[in-house]
Amino acid sequence: MNKVTIWHNPSCSKSREAMNVLENNNSQIEIVKYLESTPSVSQIKKTLKMLNISPRELMRIKEDIYKELNLKDEIDDNILIQAMAKNPKLIERPVIIKGDRAIIGRPTDKIASFLNS
């Protein structure tokens, strides 16, 4: 059985679709409702390394809070990470973690291949 962690937002259709894929793949799922149980700065940094992406690539840049915080021109990765830790709505979803690897589960069709690799 695959043990995976998902940063999940139950009100997001893509996140719910990802949960269905995980359940259909007989995964042992640890659900982190990241809007309620916000990942720390260190958790976000660790996850970024697993994803092999920049902080901005993990951000939902169309969120109002992104514009309100004027993050478009921010070049300091640490400030972007801190913004996500303080405002988890900025974190792209769903993030799926398996062992020392992670993916953003969009589109959801890439989740099954990630789980089986």
N, C-alpha and C positions, 0 to 999 in steps of 0.2 A: 504494500500500500504506500502510495506517495504521501509524505507529510509536507504540507504546504501552508504558508501563511498568506492571507489576503488582506490588504488594506481596503476595506469595503465601506461603501456608502449605500445602504439599502434603498435609498430613494433614487439612485442612479440606475437607469435601465442597463447600461453596459456592465456595471458592477454586478447586477443581478444575473445577467447573462453569464458572466465569468463564474459566479457561484454555481450555476447550472452545469457548466463545463466541468468544474472541479468535482461536483457531486457525481456526474456521469462517468468520471474517470476513477471512481472509487478512491478519491484522495481523502486523507485524514486532514481536515481543514481547521486551522486556527484562524478565527475571524477577529480582525482588529478593526473596530468601527472607529476609523482614524479621526473622524470629526468630534468624537466624544473622548477618545483616548489618543490624544495627539502624539505622534512620534517626536522624540527629542531631537535636538540638533545632531547628537552623535548617531542616533538611529538613521536619520535622514542621510548623513554623510556616508554611513556604512552601506545603506541601500543604493545610493548614487554610485558607489564603487562597484557594487554587484551589477547594477544596470549598465555601467560603463557609459554614463551620460553626464552632461553638465547640469547644474541645478536648474537652469532655465528650461531645459528639456523636460523636467519633471513638473513644471509649473503650468497651471491653467491660466494662460495669458489673457483670456477673454473675460475673466471674472472681474467684477466691479472693483473688488479690493486690490487687484493688481494695478488698476489705473489709479485708484485712490492713494495707494502707497507710492505712486510714481516709480514703479520698478522697471519700466521699459528701458531706460537708459542706465540702469544700475549695472556696474561692471564687477563689483565685489561679490564673489560667490558666497562668501560667508554671510553677507547681508541678505542675499536671496534665500539661503538656507534658514537663517533666523526668521525671515518673513514667513516661510512655510511652517516653521515650528510654532509661531505665534498665530498664524492664520491658516489652519489646515485646509480650508476651502481652496487654497492655492495649489494643493497637491493633486496632480493628475491621478485618475483612478481608472481601473483598479490596479494596484501593484500586487504582483504575485511573486512570492519568495519561496524557493525550494533549495535547501542547503545553502550553498554560497553563491547562488545565482538568482537573478530576478528579472522579471519583465513587466512592462506596462501592458496589461491585457486588452489592448486595442490594436487592431480588431480582435475580437474574441476567438477567431479561427486559429490564431497562432498559439493559443494556450495549450491545446492538446499536444501539439508537437513539442512544446517546451516541457511539459510534464513527462513525456516519454523519452526525452533525450538524456 
